């Protein structure tokens, strides 16, 4: 007399044989074999950009950037692989324009805190399409309006959590951006959306961007807010 386990094994085996011989098995037609996703080399560590990324700053060159004031060379300091705002010289922008993208950058607010609280604590920003600001700020034990703290979409969306590290420590933003879309009559049919991870923590989840939207692609911009904020390891991937 068969045991229950042996009976179950035989039944499963029989079922698999029937399915394999059945040309109308629906599972077979759910398989998709093309197009095959292209291979992207991710490197050996978190400091290595993906092989299909455009490197915007790796500490060796500022060729990808210009001043927003006059399109001239970047007036900020670049030393030992670190780019630092030169206060009162103006913001900088990329030469290249971007639409849908994945952006990675690392930033650091000054280690010495001169202001007790508010918007003068390591203030800068990364502007997607030169318009939508992901706020950069020392928000470690710093009270300010919450739609203006680090990781906020400035004056639009409050971050889900405060993932800020101590002043003087390097922090990361990983940003996924979907650009606004327009029809043939230049009427906006969908707003831009953005997802942000701050130090690996999700803080903005596919939020809708408000305000007037640029038509087509536009540069990425880093803000001079007169604070000595530093940047390193900036790269971007095109997602169109």
Phi and psi in degrees as a GROMACS rama.xvg file:
@    title "Ramachandran Plot"
@    xaxis  label "Phi"
@    yaxis  label "Psi"
@TYPE xy
-68.8281  141.932  UNK-2
-76.5961  165.924  UNK-3
-63.5605  -39.5665  UNK-4
-66.5257  -40.0254  UNK-5
-66.9569  -40.7417  UNK-6
-61.5541  -42.83  UNK-7
-63.6643  -41.6226  UNK-8
-61.8728  -44.4175  UNK-9
-63.7941  -40.3851  UNK-10
-64.7921  -42.6839  UNK-11
-64.6941  -43.4004  UNK-12
-61.091  -43.1628  UNK-13
-63.3435  -41.6843  UNK-14
-62.8916  -41.8039  UNK-15
-64.9419  -38.152  UNK-16
-65.971  -39.9497  UNK-17
-65.1212  -44.2833  UNK-18
-63.7404  -38.3471  UNK-19
-65.6399  -30.7937  UNK-20
-91.5451  -9.33752  UNK-21
-87.595  111.595  UNK-22
-68.9387  -12.5966  UNK-23
-101.455  16.1935  UNK-24
-62.1446  115.815  UNK-25
-65.8102  -24.9358  UNK-26
-61.5234  -32.7414  UNK-27
-62.3106  -35.2095  UNK-28
-89.2013  1.61058  UNK-29
-90.9789  -6.47043  UNK-30
-82.8412  130.626  UNK-31
-117.508  128.874  UNK-32
-112.407  -6.08623  UNK-33
-152.061  151.505  UNK-34
-76.5254  150.405  UNK-35
-80.7885  125.659  UNK-36
-58.3463  138.333  UNK-37
-70.4475  155.402  UNK-38
-84.0561  132.839  UNK-39
-123.118  124.395  UNK-40
-82.2934  123.793  UNK-41
-96.0657  1.90952  UNK-42
77.0486  -177.149  UNK-43
-99.1718  -11.4473  UNK-44
-150.92  176.39  UNK-45
-71.7649  -12.946  UNK-46
-85.4088  -11.9914  UNK-47
-93.9404  119.704  UNK-48
-65.7638  154.188  UNK-49
-57.1291  153.39  UNK-50
-65.406  -20.1402  UNK-51
-99.4585  11.349  UNK-52
-82.7485  151.565  UNK-53
-94.4045  117.553  UNK-54
-80.6959  116.387  UNK-55
-92.0161  -29.2263  UNK-56
-160.987  120.295  UNK-57
-122.851  14.4237  UNK-58
92.2647  -6.07796  UNK-59
-107.133  -21.0036  UNK-60
-154.64  148.837  UNK-61
-114.15  23.2834  UNK-62
-63.0771  -23.1047  UNK-63
-81.2052  -5.00631  UNK-64
-124.889  153.477  UNK-65
-140.66  165.093  UNK-66
-71.89  140.045  UNK-67
-74.3892  -17.34  UNK-68
-73.4394  -45.7715  UNK-69
-140.916  5.95996  UNK-70
74.7804  9.28997  UNK-71
-83.0403  -175.244  UNK-72
-60.6552  151.997  UNK-73
-64.9532  126.985  UNK-74
-87.3926  -0.911544  UNK-75
-76.8997  166.584  UNK-76
-90.2665  141.052  UNK-77
-130.607  104.916  UNK-78
-140.784  136.941  UNK-79
53.9484  39.8647  UNK-80
77.5806  11.6993  UNK-81
-124.998  131.549  UNK-82
-101.97  125.289  UNK-83
-126.212  136.603  UNK-84
-57.3296  133.771  UNK-85
-99.3648  102.285  UNK-86
-51.9569  140.463  UNK-87
73.5877  7.44163  UNK-88
-95.7062  -10.0741  UNK-89
103.318  162.134  UNK-90
-74.9339  169.258  UNK-91
-126.598  156.676  UNK-92
-140.078  161.048  UNK-93
-76.9728  149.131  UNK-94
-66.8397  -38.4684  UNK-95
-84.9569  149.317  UNK-96
-102.289  149.646  UNK-97
-134.648  152.231  UNK-98
-115.091  -122.281  UNK-99
-58.1078  132.095  UNK-100
-160.08  164.457  UNK-101
-116.185  122.028  UNK-102
-118.377  135.357  UNK-103
-124.052  133.527  UNK-104
-150.962  155.566  UNK-105
-118.743  139.006  UNK-106
-140.157  160.483  UNK-107
-146.516  128.887  UNK-108
-85.9152  160.213  UNK-109
-58.0706  141.486  UNK-110
-69.5524  -32.1452  UNK-111
-89.8519  119.346  UNK-112
-92.4316  115.831  UNK-113
-98.324  -24.5182  UNK-114
-105.723  141.321  UNK-115
-66.8748  -43.2047  UNK-116
-163.613  167.851  UNK-117
106.212  -158.783  UNK-118
-86.0018  -0.578346  UNK-119
-96.6196  14.4822  UNK-120
-97.7571  85.6475  UNK-121
62.9774  51.9121  UNK-122
-89.1627  130.499  UNK-123
-158.517  -162.774  UNK-124
-174.201  150.891  UNK-125
-108.387  121.475  UNK-126
-102.486  112.392  UNK-127
-77.7414  131.825  UNK-128
54.361  29.967  UNK-129
58.5052  18.9692  UNK-130
-135.575  -45.094  UNK-131
-97.4624  114.107  UNK-132
-94.3133  123.907  UNK-133
-92.7794  113.139  UNK-134
-67.3686  137.029  UNK-135
-111.715  126.119  UNK-136
-162.862  147.566  UNK-137
-74.7388  98.3264  UNK-138
-106.577  24.0074  UNK-139
-86.2211  108.963  UNK-140
53.9539  46.8124  UNK-141
-131.105  116.222  UNK-142
-86.3602  126.372  UNK-143
-158.062  178.06  UNK-144
-65.6712  135.263  UNK-145
-72.2824  -21.3225  UNK-146
-88.5329  19.7276  UNK-147
-134.372  7.6468  UNK-148
-83.2752  174.069  UNK-149
-55.3042  134.322  UNK-150
86.5415  -6.75481  UNK-151
-73.0019  152.228  UNK-152
-85.2409  106.913  UNK-153
-51.7881  123.128  UNK-154
62.6177  16.7206  UNK-155
-124.621  -58.9282  UNK-156
-128.98  129.716  UNK-157
-77.3252  138.084  UNK-158
-64.2485  150.086  UNK-159
-64.1114  -37.0934  UNK-160
-144.219  166.246  UNK-161
-99.5399  105.914  UNK-162
-104.012  23.3954  UNK-163
-70.2713  142.83  UNK-164
-95.503  173.535  UNK-165
-64.747  151.431  UNK-166
-57.7143  139.914  UNK-167
93.0257  -11.7831  UNK-168
-95.3572  145.778  UNK-169
-71.9494  140.269  UNK-170
-129.369  158.067  UNK-171
-122.31  144.443  UNK-172
-119.642  131.194  UNK-173
-120.908  118.147  UNK-174
-121.624  128.729  UNK-175
-109.698  122.285  UNK-176
-123.739  130.423  UNK-177
-111.518  118.412  UNK-178
-72.9984  155.335  UNK-179
-60.1605  150.466  UNK-180
-119.176  144.515  UNK-181
-128.231  150.752  UNK-182
-88.5626  -174.231  UNK-183
-64.1852  -20.0056  UNK-184
-95.8185  14.4343  UNK-185
63.5755  25.1584  UNK-186
-94.3728  130.524  UNK-187
-68.2094  126.245  UNK-188
-106.681  -15.8584  UNK-189
-155.058  141.547  UNK-190
-80.9369  160.368  UNK-191
-68.4551  153.12  UNK-192
-137.077  151.388  UNK-193
-142.987  143.113  UNK-194
-121.637  135.732  UNK-195
-130.903  132.628  UNK-196
-111.723  127.63  UNK-197
-110.463  115.597  UNK-198
53.7791  37.8924  UNK-199
83.3708  0.255705  UNK-200
-106.081  131.355  UNK-201
-67.933  121.021  UNK-202
-122.56  -19.1608  UNK-203
-135.232  124.488  UNK-204
-115.794  92.1887  UNK-205
52.5935  45.8601  UNK-206
-80.4289  148.893  UNK-207
-84.2141  134.318  UNK-208
-91.3919  131.506  UNK-209
-97.1732  168.604  UNK-210
93.4526  175.979  UNK-211
-62.7068  133.908  UNK-212
-104.898  140.237  UNK-213
-72.5383  144.245  UNK-214
-84.5338  123.043  UNK-215
81.4595  -162.666  UNK-216
-83.3536  163.383  UNK-217
-155.875  160.149  UNK-218
-69.0353  160.181  UNK-219
-86.9829  143.372  UNK-220
-130.976  141.726  UNK-221
-113.166  134.207  UNK-222
-91.6153  137.08  UNK-223
-93.8583  107.768  UNK-224
-112.38  23.0174  UNK-225
71.1042  15.6785  UNK-226
-113.628  151.658  UNK-227
-83.1893  63.4423  UNK-228
-84.0671  140.126  UNK-229
-115.35  156.92  UNK-230
-136.173  154.388  UNK-231
-158.133  165.84  UNK-232
48.4532  64.0791  UNK-233
-105.39  123.726  UNK-234
-145.207  161.694  UNK-235
-142.488  144.263  UNK-236
-118.764  134.538  UNK-237
-79.0367  134  UNK-238
-115.048  12.5954  UNK-239
